[in-house]
Amino acid sequence: MDEPLLRISGVHAGYGDVPVLWGIDLEVARGEIACLVGSNGAGKTTLMRTISGLLAATRGSVRFDGRELAGAPPEQTLASGIAQVPEGRRLFSAMSIRDNLLMGAYLRTDTGVAADLERMYALFPILGERRHQHAGTLSGGEQQMCAIARGLMSAPRMLLIDELSLGLAPAIVDQLCDTLRELNRAGLTLLVVEQDVAIALELAQRAFVMDTGRITRAGDAGTLANDPAIREAYLGAL
Amino acid sequence: MLTLQILANGLVLGGLYACIASGFSLVWGVLNVINILHGSFIVLGGYLAFYAYGLLGIHPFLSILIAAPLFFALGYAMQHTLINRMIAAPVLLTLTLTFGLDLMLSNAMLATFTADFRKLTLDPPLGTLAFGTIVLPVDRLIAMVLALGLTGLLYLVLSRSRIGRAIVAVRMDREAAALMGVNVKRVYAITFGLGTLMAGASGPLLAMIFPISPLTGPAYLGKAFVICVLGGLGSVPGAMIGGLALGVVESFGSLWFGPEHATTLSFVLLILILLVRPEGLLGRKGYA
């Protein structure tokens, strides 16, 4: 098998003197949808921040497409092809939707930005209709669409989404999952952090379970979904 | 008729105030740094115009073109080498840093230029223009137009350009901006450079109206403060509205209570606004 697109090995990270991640190993293959599940405070967001370079790993390696990214600043991570949709979406709320999307393309110097804007408006028509409105006027689901589109505007090879479904209506989540599958079929690799384990295991091919700063289970999403221990702990199985 | 004349004087003054405040407000809003140096930068810009005119014969309005790149470079270098080191510190510490730098700059200017008040007088003078019963000196009128033009230009840069979007994005959410690939420290340096540029470029304009002396720096700084609170922090439209409002209030204040109370009135206004509408007349929304 090829080298995975993203290979994280032995990553430690934390805030000040407080360690949060204790030797994370995680691999995502090219063209795959992977999910990272776990309870609140497990360290999922800390891992996302470490991958994107907002937080520096104290130990370990983050390799993307054969290049070492541990210790790289966020702009270098983005330039090498990893975009992130942060937890809480973090849109520039008093900027127009169009300007939010253009911020996503901030590092791009190619001429395809205008065409990609139109692609995003086609992918999420509501964004096209409201392109001149402030992003803060969008509903929660629409904001998530805008955040995903903003991430896509950097033309990434891999998209990290931190908390896809949090606070959103089930119908919207279904719609977003369909869109993500569509993007995945077109070649995008995805790593989705998700608190709702049922949604995550249905969307992803590979899954990682995280608890207190460690990866406790990893494997095929379908297998994990049928695992009695997972069903009991996260799915409320009968 | 007198009322109209006072209103016109106030608007001329207000245009200049808007220009002073927009750079100060930008730096405060984006970097969360209260730049005590701002007043001294304005004075330094005034001296640049004074000597460029006196020694080289360069018209004060043209000396803005010299001041702009020089002051941008000065501000960029200052942020890059000094202030960025403490940018994560509480606002009181960066205030102390710019306060210390201001002491050095204003004392250096006192040593170099002395405390004498100098007046930039155009020779030949540009005369006056009459609109009905309102009479305005042409040099002041041009100064106001240029001041509003500069402020408008700053607004266009912030709302329409790539770097402007990055500055606004950093102001709204520094981390999210970093995730978009924005080098935040570089944006800080550019922002401080722009703020310094606005101060340095408004120096020659103010020198057309007010005498130049290192002692006037704190007065300009005080005005910038009041305008920021009046209009709302970190926004160019806020600085524009706040500046014009302060100019008009000061003009009528001088008429009704005597010129010696104009500044008192502006600070009374500051206190009232803080009590009634602490987010400023326009609030803190939209483009910087």
Interface residues (C-beta under 8 A of the other chain):
Chain A: S52 L54 P73 P74 E75 L78 A79 A83 Q84 P86 R90 L91 F92 S93 A94 M95 D99 L102 M103 G104 Y106 L107 H134 R150 S154
Chain B: R162 R165 A166 V168 A169 M172 D173 E175 A176 A177 A178 L179 M180 G181 V182 N183 K285 G286 Y287
